[in-house]
Each structure stands twice: as structure tokens, then as C-alpha cells.
Amino acid sequence: MGLIRSNYFRAEARHHQPILERFACASYSYANVMPDIEFPPPFFILGASRSGTTLLSAILDSHSRIAVYIESHYYPFFRPDLHRYGDLGQLDNLRRFVSDVREVMRTKPGMNPPTTQEFLDALVAPTFEGVFATMLQLYARQKGKLKSGEKTPGHHAYLGEILENFPESPVIFAMRDPRDAVPSMRQAFGTSLKRAISEWNDAFESYQRASGSVHLVRYEEFVGKPPEHSAALCALLGEPYEPEILRFYEKMRQVSHTVAHHHRGILGPIDSTLVGRFRQMPRDDIEWIESGCAAGMEALGYEFAFEKRRAKAITRPGRVNFFLDRLRFYGVSRRRWWRAWTRWRIVLRVRATYLVRKVRMMPFPRATAGTPSVPATGARARQSSRSSPAPSPATSGNRARAGPPRDRAGRTGPSR
């Protein structure tokens, strides 16, 4: 139970102590890495895509005490279908959920996920958030580090849940000039211009709703003064600053085969020349992005390249456009298709299991008072007439009147 750190998860563990004791078994390899070590609550890196979240993760992961899990997509993968697993306080449901989480972890290059039993032995609490925290802490154990973090830009859509359920966890929110971020999204993911603008606006709105509870990192400011901002992040996480973390690219080059093509920039030093590259774009594209992201640009203090225009409402692309964007993103990458197929397979299995259980729990239909019955004929009618008792006077309605009142011995007497 060495993973129970913060007051929040200590309370969760006390609440679920009976079921946690059922999971306690012999020690396994993961438990032997750093047994009985007090791990602090995890931190999260999220924000707009192509806004430096990968750079921040690589820098912090180079710290001697910090391990950052890259893009688990835990919330978008599992949150929509969580109710279909049932109560995670029941061992069978929890085991199925942990098994599916492990299956997704296996799709990460170089990942050696723990067994299901190892996962259960180290469980913080049998809850959705408890499984997430356990996954990150086990990853930190594997790396021989104390503090765990997770980076998924799209988790900003679940920022409210994260802040509520991880009240002691720092949240780092990355934003970037949309005129640089939007073209980078299109190049890296094959996203349409409208969808890229919509995604940047979604991230800004998430930040705006929780601006007082997160630590904002603007990409342009960070790459302008990396040592200063890296030290600030270390202080936020309660860790001493190590200048060596800015040589993160030396470590990343050792595992370059695990780095996605659109993240190859972290294989070299920080490049501040990437700021302002939008000026090479056609004027129409710049004006389109500025008008589509005008509210966010103004709030974050980004200057307009041309005369400020009225904010333009960008219609969110439909399902067909989303499907086409996904196809362009998967392309011919076997890794992307494998990861997508793993996700689809889990979703189909969970929903099919849920549907079968729901059908089995459906009550057998019974005839109600308003349902017309089929009249019995032949032998059935004769048998029914012999077996049914004669109607009593009290229940025969207008067809017969009740006789005079009788005492307990059955004698008639005057009515009172």
C-alpha cells in the first residue's frame, strides 16, 4: 500500500479498505522496485495540441526524481464507457477494467506494463481515479523515480474532473499562438483548418474556465527563457532545479525509435526560431486563423498581424470530416492503426458485455390489468369453471345484494 500518499487518496483508501485487503497478495516484481516509498500525488500536463506539451514532458522527465507518462489518453479512452464496467468496488468489474487499462498500456513503445495482479496489489483505491493514479505511480516505480506525471493535451476537456478528483495535483496548461499551433496541427495530424481552429478554441475555453487553478505556460515565453521557466516548473512540483534537464535531447536520442515523427523536434536543443513562423503563410490563412481565434488571442495577449477583425464563429466540422481527419492521421502508420484497433476492440467488447448483461437482467414480460386476455375454450374452459370459486355476495357488485349482517357464529341479527 505504499502508493497511498495524499490526504485525498488516504481517505479513499480508508473508505475502500475492506476490498483493498482482498487484493493483498505476495510481493511481485513491481512491488519490489521501490517498496514502502511515499509517493506524492501525480501532476498533469495538458493544453492545446502542438503547444509544447511534449517539450515540457521531455524536460521534466529528464529530472532525476520525475517520470512523465506520455499520452495515456486515459479519460477519452475510458471515461465515456466507465458506467458499462459497473461498480469498480466489485472485484470482477475492477479486474476487467484494470485488464483493459493494461491492454492500452501495452501499445506504448518500450512499455512493460505490470500484471493485473501487480496492479491490484498496488492499487490506491478501487475507483476510476485510483486506477489512474496507480498506473502513473507504477510507471514511476519502473523508472526508479519518486514523482509521477502524465501528459495528454486532450485531457483539458476533462479538466474539471481532474481538478476535483486530484485536488493536490499540480496542473500545467500549455498554450501557443494559434497562428503557429494551427498549421502545426494540420501538418502533424492531417487536420482540416476548421477542426484545428476549433480544437485550439476548445483548449482556450478549458483554460479560461479554470485559469485560477492551473499553471499557464506560454510556448513563446518558455522557449525564450528555458532555464527560468524550467526552474519555475520544478518549484511548482516541489523539486530542486537541475540544469541538466535542459539537455533532455541527449536522453531522447537513446530512445529515438520510440519518438513519433511529429515529435522529432525533441531530439535536438530547444529551437526558438519556431516562434512566429506563421508569417510565412499566405495572408488569407493568417486572417482566417486570427478571426477564428480572436477571443483567445486577445485574452492571452497575442498581437494581431493585420487589422483586428470581428471574431468569426467557426462551425465545428461534422462526423464525416472527423472520420476523414482520422484517416489522414492514421495514414500508413502501423503503430497508429494498432493503437486505434486496440481502443476499438476494447470499446466493442465492453459495450457487448454490457448489452448482454442488461438483456439478462430484463424481467420476463407479464400480463397486466390492461392487457386483454384470450378467452379459454373447450376443456380449458370447463376445467376453469370447475376450479374457480363462486363469487361471494360482497364482491358480486350489482348482480347480487349482500344479505343481513351476521355475527361470528353465522347467525343473522338486526343491523345496527
N, C-alpha and C positions, 0 to 999 in steps of 0.2 A: 504493500500500500504506500510505497514511497512517493507516488505521484501526487498525493493529495497535498496541495500547497496552500492555496489562497483560502481566505475565510469562506468565500462562496462555495468552493468545492468541498471544504471540510464539512460545511452544513449539509451539502448534498450527500456526502458520504455517510454522515450520521443518519440521515433520513433513510438511506438505502442500505444500511449496514447488514441487515439480515441476508439480503440477496448477495451482497459482496462477499460475505463469509462463505456462501455456497460455491463461489468461484475459486476460493483459495486452494491452491494445489501445490505440488512440488515446484521447486525453482526451475526455470528454463534459461536458455542462453541469454535472452534479452534481459531478464531479471538479474542476471549475474554481471552485466556490464557495469552498472553503477547502482548497486543495491542500497536501499535506505538512504538515498540522497534527496534532500529537499529541493524540488524543482519549483521555480517561480511560475506564475501564470504566463501563458503564451502571449505574444504580441502579433499584430496583423498589419500587413502592407497591402493596400488596395488603392483604387482610384481609376482614372481614365486609362484606357489601353494606350500603349506606346508613349507613356509619360514618365518613364524612368523607374518603374517598379522593379524591373529585372536588375537594373543597375544598383538600386538600393539593396536588393536582396543579396547580390553578389558581394557587395562591400561588407554588409553586416555578417554574412555567412563566413567571411574570412576572419572574423574575430575569434579569438581562442576560446571564448565561452558561449558563442551564439551559433545556433544551427537554424537555417531557414528552409522550410519545406516549400518547394516551388510548385505553385499552381495545382493544388489538390482539387479545386472546383467542388469542394465538399458540399456547399449549400446548394448550388444549382443542380448538382447530381442527385442529391438525396432528399433535400427538403421537400420538393413537391410531392414525393411519394412516401413520406415518412409515416403518414397515418395508415398506410397499407401494410406496414410491418406489425402493427398492433402495439400493445403496451410493451415497451422495452424493459420494464421491470420483470417480465416473464423470460425465463432463461432461453426457451426455444426461439422466441422472437428476437431477443438480443443476439443470440448466436447467428441467426440468419443475417441480421443487419451487419454484424462485425465481419462475417464471411464476405459479404458484398463489398464492404469497405476495403478489405484486403485485396479483393479482386481488382479494384480500381488502382490500388497502390502498386500492384504488380506491373501496370502499364508504364510506370515511370522508369526511364532508363537508369540502370545501375541500382535500382531499389531492391532491397532484400527485406520484404515485409515480415513481421512476426507471424507465428502461427496463431490460429484462432484462440487456442488455449492460453498462449502467452499474452495475447491481447486482453483476454478476460481476467487473467491473474493480475495485470497491472491497471485494471480499469479504475478510473477516477470515480465515476458514478454511472449507473445504468440509464443514461439519458443521451439524447442526441448530442448535446454539448459535451457531455462526459466522454463519449467515444471520440469526438474531435480532439479534445484536449489530450486524451491518451495517445492517439495517433501521433500527435506532434511531440509529445514527451518521449515516446519510444524512438522516434526518429532522432531526437537529440541524444538519447542514450547510445544509439548505434554510432553516432558521430563522436561520442565521448565528450559531449558538451552539456552545459547546465541549462541555458536559456533556449527556449524554442520559439520559433516564429513561423508564420505562413504568409505566402504571397499569392494572391489571386486577385487580379484587378476587378473582375466582375463581382466580387463579394460586396462591393459598395451597394449593390441592390438589396443586401440583407444587413446593412449597417445597423439599423435599429435593433434587430435581434442580437447582433454581436455585442453591441454596447450594453444591452440589457442582461444578457446571459454570461458575459465575461466582463463584469464591472471593474475588475482590477487590471485588465489587459490594455496596454497602450495600443492605439491605432494610428498608423502613419498613412496619410492620404496624399497621394501624388497627383498633381495636375500639371498640364503643359499647355502652352499656346496652341489653340485648336488649329491654327494655320500650319503648324508643324505636325501636330498629332494626327490630324485627319488624313493628310497624304501618307503618313507612315502606316496608318491602319490599312489604307487601301493597298499599299504595296505589300505589306506583310500578310494580310488575311484575304485579299481579293474582295474587300468590302466595297459596296457601292458608296458614292459620295453622300447620298441621303442617309444611309444607315450609319456611316461613320460620324456624320454630324449629330444624328440622334443619340448615338452612344456617348459622345462627348457631353452632350447636354444632360443626359441621364446621370452621368458621373458628377457633373457640377451640381445638379439638383440634390443628389445624395449628400454631397459635401455641404451644401447650403443648409440642409435640414439639421445637420449635426456638427456645424462648424465649431461650436464651443466645446466639443468632446473629442476632437481628433487633432492630430498634429499635421498641419499642412506643409508639404514640401513642393515648392515650385521648381520644375526641372531647370529652368533657365538660371535661377539663383543658385541651385545646388552645383551645377557644373561650372559655374563661375567661381565658386569658392568651396571646393570639395572638402579641404581639411576642417574648415569652420563648421560646415553643416554636418559632416560626419561626426565630429565631436559632440554636436548638439543631439544627434540621434543616440549616440552612446549614453549621454547623460539622461535622455528620456527613458532609456531602458535600464538605467541604473548600473551601467557597466563602465569601466575605465576606458578612455580612448586609447587605441593602439594605432599609431601612424602606419603600421604595416598593412592595415586593411585596405589602404588605397592602392596596394599592389595586388589587388584581387585577381587581376587578369593572369598572373603567374599560376595561381591555383587553377583557374578555369581552363587554361591551356592543357593541363594534365588530364582533363576530362572533356576535351573539346568534342569528342564523339557523342556526348550526351546533350550538347548545346544545339537548340533548334536554329534553323537557318536565319530566322528573323531576330535571333538574339546574338548573332555573331559579333556584335559590337562590344560585348563584354570580354572578348578575347584580347582586347588592347586597352591602353590607358583611356581615361575619360577624355572625350573629344568635345570641346566647347564649340567647335565650328558647326555642329549640327543645329545650333540655335539660329533661327532666322533664315533657314534655307527656303522658306516659303516664298521669299522674294524672287526666286527663280521660276515660280509658277505663273501661268497666264493671269492677267488681271481679272478676268471674269471668274476664275476659280477662287481667287482670293476674296473678291467681293461677295461671292456666294457663301463662303465659309463665314466671313465676318457678319453678314446679315443673318445667317442661321444661328450663330453662336454669340450674337451681340450682347445679350443679357449677361452671360457668363464672363465674356471678355471685359465688359465694363466693371463687373463686380470684382474681378481679380486684378484689375489694373493694367490690362493689355491695351496698348495704344493701337488705334485703327490705322491701317496703311493708307487708306483713302478717306474721303469724306464719310463721316459716320452716317449710316443709313438706318432706317427704321428696322427693328428686328423682324425677321421673316419667319413665319411659322412653318416648320418643316414637317410634312406629313410622314409619319412613320411608315416605312415600307411594309407591305403585306407578307403573308406566309410564302407566297411564290418567290418573292425577291429574297426572303430569308433562306429558302431552300437553295436558290441559285448561289447565294453568297457562301453557303456551307459547301456546296460542290466545288466552288472555286478554291475554298480554303483547303479542303481535303486533297484536291488535285490528284497527283500520282504518289503522294506520300503514304507509304505503307504504315508508318508509325501513327499518323493521324487517323487513318481508316481503322486500324486495330483498336485505338483508344475509343473511337466512336462506336465501333461494333461492341466493345465491352460494355459501354454505357447502355446501348440499345438492348443488348441481351439481358442485362440486369433489370431494366425497366419492364421488358416484356415478361420476364419470369415473375417479378414482384406483382405486377398487375394481374397476371393469370392466376397466381396463387391466391391473391386477394379475392378475385372473382369466384373461384371455386369454393373458397370458404364461405363467401357470402351466400352463394346458392345453397350450400349445405345447411346453412343456418335459417333458411327461409321456412316459415311454418307451412304445413300442408293445408291447402285451402279447404275450409269447411263451409257448409251451407249456413246462411244467416237467415234472420227472420224475414228479410225482404226478398229472399231467393225463392222463386216458385218451385214447388216440388212436383215430381212426376207421379200421377195417380197410380196406385197399385192395382193390378188386375189379376183375375184367375185365383190360383191357390194362394198367392201372396195376399190378396185382398181378404179371403176367408180366414187365413191364419191371423191377419192383423185384427180382424173384427173379434175373433175369439180371445186374443191375448190382451186387447185394450180394455181397461175397466170402464164401467158405465159412468157417465158424467154425474157428478154429485149435484144436488139441488142448488148448492151455494155457487156453483160455477156454471150452471146451465143458462145463465143470462135470462132473456125474456121468454125462453121456451118453457120454463117452469118456475114457480114461485117457491121460495123457501117456506117450510111448514112452521108451526108454532115452536117457540124456543123449548129446548129440552134441558133437563138437569144432567148431572154426571152419570146417573143411573139410566138415563134414556127416557125418563117419564116426561110427559108434556105437562105444562103448567101455565098459569096465566102470565102474560107478559108484563114486565114492569116498566 
